Amino acid sequence: MKTAIILSIGDELVLGQTVDTNSAWLSHQLAAVGCAIKAHMTVPDDQQAIEDAIRESAQRCDFLIVTGGIGPTADDLTRQALAGMMNAPLELDQKWLDHMTAYFKERGRVMPRTNEIQAMIPRGAELIWNHNGTAAGMRARISIGEVASATVSDAPQCEIFITPGVPKEMKMMFERDVLPRVRERGGSSDSVILSRTLHTFALGESAIAEMLGDLMRRDRNPSVGTTVANGIVSLRLNSRFDSRDEAQRQLDETDGACRAALGDLIFGADDESLQQAVGRLLASSRKKVTTAESCTGGLLAKMITDVSGSSDYFHTGFVTYSNKAKYERLGVSMEIINVYGAVSEPVVSLMAKNARRLTKSHFALAISGVAGPTGGSATKPVGTVCIALAFDDEQPPMARTFLFPGDREWVRDRAAKMALTMLRYHLVGKPLPV
């Protein structure tokens, strides 16, 4: 199996000012063609640091993918680092210089002198055309054990690809010019790593791991691992086999085993979000939902309407933040509010019931809580949230109280997601697991 290292360049990445999404995308693309990722590395805009990282990485892999540092400014030093590692001078690529000049002219501008550096590539390297910008890529082949210069020999070789840091430019260059080369050198086309991600919400990572049991053994193939982001516990399934058919079969079997262990806790796979999963269920049932929100301030409605086509199943969103608004907009009596408090199951039940009645929707979700950092009490600390789902004229709304300890953003996010989860479980006809 061929191996790859991904090297990201930029002070902004090292300092955490920008999230490196390129490496994650590249890893997924390379794994899909059977290339094992040995490491991700990030180095600052320092020529010697970049040169050292390229030199060291080239000794350890078949493909080195470098992103960033090939712009026109003084801190773009990747091309100089590659030239230094290859012990080769930078030379002008006249065709690329002419292309850049025309690129600026078409946009009614004169190319700045600083852009001329982008037409310089190390002797022995090949220029890779950029169809979306002025940062041309580069390709060089380095014999492992002889990284002082670019060479072609019978010795094992590392192929180095220098690509832009701008995601749109990097992705097109990778798909057009890098990936075909990786496939060409990748050996058996059936040698693959197939991956899938399954998403859950409602239980914590440790509870999910306990339910999965031996499926999470470290020596298992396909492997099953978990990650947590914004309250979503995701299962990462990776299937590594020489045969694509076997990898797919094993991946599907492991997927089925995970679903058997977790049941309806799994709401979606890969890129599907919780709101998309709920929207899919609403659309298939041809039913509409209305929201009535207090502490979340419209976040639940926003999540639902973030999905294209949500007008098919989203009716109305009420934001009744004050007690007066709850009374005037939704008809929640002040007596009930004064007796039980705005954050209570009786209040959210009335909010949901009346929102459903007013809009003639099939469902209504209501949320009221203490998002903090102020407003908490001994009986209702910060993070206390009441959620109700109204679904029938003859039955009372289903109301629950939750505690989501965390900051204001955390509480509001978890409250909106739990409301969606309550509706999802109702739509699939199962009891809420928490």
N, C-alpha and C positions, 0 to 999 in steps of 0.2 A: 504494500500500500504506500502510495506516495505521501509525502508530508509537506506541510506548509507552516510558515510563521508569518504573522501579520504585524507590521511595524507602523505605528501611527506617529506622525510628527506634529509637534506644536506646543508652544508654551501654554496656550489656552486649555489644552487637553491635560497636560501635566498638573496645572493649577486647579483643575476641576471647574473652570469657567465655562467649558463646553463639554457636553456629553459625547463620547465617541460612539456614534451609532454605526459608523462604517465597519468597524471590526466585527460587530455582531452580524451584520448583513453578509460580509465576506465569508465568515465562518459557515454560515448556513449554505451559501452557494458552493463553497469548496467541499463541504461534507456531502452534499448531494451528488457529487461526481466521484466520491470515494477517496477524497483527500483528507488525511488525518491532520488536525490542527495541533501543532506542538506547543505553540505559545502565542500570546498577544503581548506586544511590547509598546510602550509609549515613551518617547524621548522629547526633550525640549528643542527649541530652535537654536541649536548649538552645533556648529559644523563638525567638531571633533566627536561629540556625543553621537551624532547621526552616523558618522563614518564608522565609529567603533561598533555601533549596534548593527549596521549592515554587515560588517566584516564577521562579527561573531555569529550572527544569525545565519549567514550563508554557509557556515560550516555544519549546520545542524538540520538542514531541510532541503527538499527538492525545489520548492518554490518559496520565494520571499516576496510578499506583496507589501509595498510601501505606499502609504497614503499621506499626502500633504507636503508642503515645503517647496513647491515648484511654481509659486506665483512670481510676480515681478518686483517684490519689495526686498529691502535689505535683510529681513529676517527669514526669507525663503532660501534655505541653504542645502536642500536635499541634492540638487544636481551637483553642487560643488563637493559635497560629501561623497557622492558616488564616484566622481572623477578622482578624488583623492584616494579612495579605496582601490580603484582600478589603476592608479598611478598613470592616469591618462589626461591629456589636456582637453579643455572644452573647445569644441569646434562649432562654427556656425552652420545651421541647416537653412540654406537660402530659401528653400521652398516653404518652410514654416514661417520664416520672416515675411515672405511675400504674402502668405495667407493671412497673417496677423495684420499686416498693413491694410489689406483689402477688407478684413473684418471690421476694423475701425472706420474705414472710409465709408462702408455701407451704412454705418450708423451715424454718419455725418460728423465724424471726429477724426482728429489726427492722432496717430499712435504715439504715446509718450515714449521717450527714449528708454525709460526704465523697463519697458516691456521687451526690449531687444534681448535681454538675458534669457527669455523664455525660448529663444531659437538656438540656444547653445546647449549641446549635449556632449558627453564625454566620447572621445575617440574610442571606437570599438562597440559602442552602444547603438541601439536602433531607436529611432523616434517613433512614438505611437501617436497617431492622429487623434486630436480632441475635437469631436463634432459639436461640442456645446460651449466651448470657451477657448481661451488663449493658452492654457497650461497644457502643453503637449506632454505626453507620457514618455517613458523610456524603458527599454528592455535590454538586459545584459545577461550573458551566460558566464558563470564563474566556475572554474574547476575547483571542486572541494579539495582543500589542502594547498591550493595555489591561488589564494585570493589577492595576490599582489597585482594581477592584471586579468583582463578579460581574455579568455582563451577558449579554443575549441579543441578538445582532445577526447581520448577514450576514457579518461578519468570521470568519476561521478561528478555531476554538475548541478549547481544550484542556478535556477533561472530567476532573475530579479526583475520585478515589474515595478516601476515607479508610476504612481497614478495621482490625480488631483485629490485634494482633501474635500472639495465641494462634493457632497453626496451625489447629486444628479450627474455631474461630469464623471465622477469615479465609476458609478454604476454602468453608464453606457460604455465607457472604455473597457471595463472589466468584461461585460457581456460580449462586446464585439471583438476584442483583441486578446484578452487574457484567458478567458475561460476556454476558447477553442484550443489554445496552446496547452493548457492544463489537461484537457481531455486527450489531446494527441499524445502527450507524454505519460498519461496516467496509467498505462498498462491495460489490464482487462477492463473493458467498459462495463462489465457486470459487477466490479468491485465497488461497493457503495456503502455509505452510511445514510440510512433513512431516519428521519426524525419526525416527531409529532409532539404537540403540546396540548394537554388537556387542562381545562380551567375549572376551579371550584370556588365557592364562596359560602361562608356560614360557619365553618369549623376552622380551627387553627392548624398550623403545619404539623405539630406533634400528633394531634388527633388523626389527621389524614395519614401520616406515616404509620401509626399503629394499625389503622384499618387496612393498609396495603400489605403489611407484614413482610413475608419473604420476597414479594415483588421488588422490594427496595434493596435486596442484597447487592453488595458492591461488586461481586463477581458474576452477576447475572448479565446475560445478553439475550435480548435487548435490556439495556439498563433503564432504570426508572429513578429519577431524582426530582426533588421539589425546589421551587423558588417561590418567594413571596414578594408581591409588589402591590401597594395600595389595597391591602386586605384580600387580594386574590391569591389563593394558593394554586400554583400551576405545577403540573406534572410534566417533566421532560422525558420523553421516550426516545432512546437512540438505539438503532438496530444496525450492527456492524457484521456484515457477512460478505463472502466472496461472490455469491450469487445474488443478483438483484431480486429475483423471484423469491429466494429464501428470506432475504432481508424484509421484503414486503409482507410475506406470510407471517414471519415471526413478529413483526411490528403490529400487524392486525390482531394477532393472538394476544399480545401483551395489552393492547388497547382494550380488547374485550375483557381481559382479566381485571384490569383497573376499573372498568365500568361495572363489572360484577361486584367488586369489592366496595365501591363508593356509591353506586346507584345514581340517584338524581342529584347528588352533590355536584356532579360534573354537569356544567351548563353549556360548555362549548369547547371547540378545538381550534388550535392555531390562532388565527387572527380574529376570531369571533369574540366580541365583548359581551358582558352581561346584558346590556341594554339591547344589543342586537339579538341575543337569544330570546329575551322576553318579547321583543318586537316580532320575531319570527312566529312565536306561539300565538300572539294576538292576531297577527295577520292571517294565520292559517285557520283560526277560529272565527274570523270576521267579527271581532269585538273591539270596542273602544274603551280607553281608560282616561280618567280625569285625575288631576292631582290637586291637593290642597296642602300647602306647605307653610310652616312657620319658621322654625330654626334653620331649615335648609335654604330658605329664601329663593326658591325657584330652581335649585340645583337638580332636583329629581326631574322636573320638566325639561331642563336643559339636557340631561343625560338621555332621556327618551328621544328628544328631537334632534340630538346629534346624529341620529341614524337617518340616512336618506330614505324617503318614502314613509316616514313615521306619521304623516298626515292621514294615512289610511287607518291608523288605530289610536292616535292621540287626539283627544277632543279639546280639553280646556285645562289651563293651569291657573289655579288661584294661589296668590301669595298673601296670606293673612297673618302678618307678623305681629300686629298688636292685638290685644284683647278686643278692642273696639272693632277692628276689621273682622275678627272671627264672628262677632255678633252681627255686624251690619252686612257683611258679604255672604256669610254661611249660616246665619241664623242660630249660632251657638248661644244659648242663654247665658247672661251674666251670672245668674244664680249658680249654674253648673260650674262656671269658671271660678267663681268666688269660693265655692265649697271644695272643689277638687283641685283647683289650680289649672293654669293653662297647659302645663305638662302633666297630663293624666290620660288614662285610657278612656274615661267618659267623654272628655273633650275631643280627642282625636276620633272617637267613634262617631260623634255628632258631625264633626268636620267632614268625614268620609261619607257618612250617610246623606247629609244634605248636599254635598258636592255632586254626588251621584244623582240625586233627585233633581237638582237644578239643571243639570246638563243632559239628563236622560242617557247617561253612559252605562255601559255594562258593568264597569268597575270604577272605583274611586279609591285612591291611596291618600292617606293623610299623615302628616308628620308634625310633631311638636316636641321640642327638647331643650336642654340646657347645653348650648354649644360652648359656652365659656369665652374667655377665662373667668368672667364674673357671673354672678347669678346663681351659683350652686348653693345648696344647703345640706344639712346633715341627712335629711330624708331624700333629697333629690340632688345628689352631687353633680358636678360638671361631667357631662357624658351621658346623663340620663336622657333617653329618647323614647317617646311613645309613638307607635305606628299602628295605623288601622287600615283594614281593607274592607270596603263595602262591596258586596257582590250580589245581594238578593233583597227584594222588598220585604220578604217575610222573615228573614233571618237577621239577627243583629250582626254588625260588622265584627270581623275578627280583629282583636286589639291585643298588642303585646308591648311590654316594657323591656328595654334593653339598656345596657350600660356599655358605652364605648369610651373607655379612658383614653385621653389624648388631647392634643390641641384642637383649636376651633376647626381648622380645615379637616383634621382627621375625623372628628365627630360628625361633621356635616356629610363628608364623603361616605362614611360607613352607614349613616342613617339612610341616605338615598339608596345605597346598594342593598341594604336589608329590606327596604320597601319593595324594590324590584324583585328580590328573592322571595318575599312573601307572595307576590303576585305570580311569580313563576311556579312556585310549588302548588298554588291553587290551580293554575292552568293545567298542570300535569296530574292533578288529582292526588297529591301526596301531602302528608303532614309536614310542617316545618320542622327541621331536625334540631333546632335550638329553642 
